[in-house]
Amino acid sequence: TGERVDDVLLPSYAKSAKDFLRKNRAALESDHCTTHLPKWIDLIFGVTSRGSRAKTARNLFHPMSYLGPVDLDALRSDEDKNRAEL
């Protein structure tokens, strides 16, 4: 929206907003990220994102955290319904 944001708390390692961006960019472009990016893609979108391979990879989340339509009427508790609506 172009609206200025001036109340962001930066981590202690960042001296300024520009320093924060510079350090994060350097981290994302590092050899470590390049090496491990395929594993991350598999965890999020690939073979270890769901099912038994996700369990083996310890990549399990609450079912409500997965994208997809939810039948609110099929949910048992009001708490689950409220979570799904968020």
N, C-alpha and C positions, 0 to 999 in steps of 0.2 A: 504493500500500500504506500510505501515511501515514507511512512510515519517514523519519526526518529525514536529510537529506544535508547534511553540513557540510564537505566537502573539495573543493568546486568552485572552480576557478581562474577568476576573472572577467577579462575583458579590461582593459587598462590604463585605458581611458576610463571605466570604471564605478567609482564611489566605493563602492558597496555593491550588494547583490543587488537592493534596491528601485530604486536608480538605474539599474542594468542593465535591469530590466524596464520602467521608465519610458521610457528612451531607445529601447529596441527597439519598444515600443508606438508611440511618436511616429514612429519611422521607418516602421513598417508602415502607419500611418494618414496618411502624408505624401502630398502631391500627386504626387510622383515615383512612389511605389508604385501609386497609383490609376491614373496614366497608363499605366504599363507592365504592369499586371496581366494584361490580355488577351494580351499577347505571351508572358508567362510561361506562361499557361494553354495557349496554342498549342504552346509548346515541350514542355511536359510531357504534355499530353493530346490536343492537336489536330493540325492539318494538318502542323506542322513537327516532330512527335515521331518520325516514322519515314519511311523511304523517301527518294526523291530530294529532297523538300523539307527533310528533316532534314539531308541532306548540304549543301544550299545554305545552310541556316541554321547550319552548323557545329555541329550538335546531335547528334553521334554518340557512342555509348558502346559498350563491349564488350557483345556480345549477352547475356551472362550477367547483365547489370545490369537487363534488362527483366523485368517480372513475367510469370509464366506457368509452366505445368508444364514440366519438363525431363526428357527421357528419358535417364537417366544411362548406360544401356547404349549409347546412340548416340554418346556423347562419346568422342573418340579417346584422349585422354591421361588419366592418373591425376590430373595437375594440374588439368585442366578439371573432372574429376569432383569433386575436393576443393573447388574453388571453387563449384560448383553446390550442393553440400551445405551450404555456409555459408549 
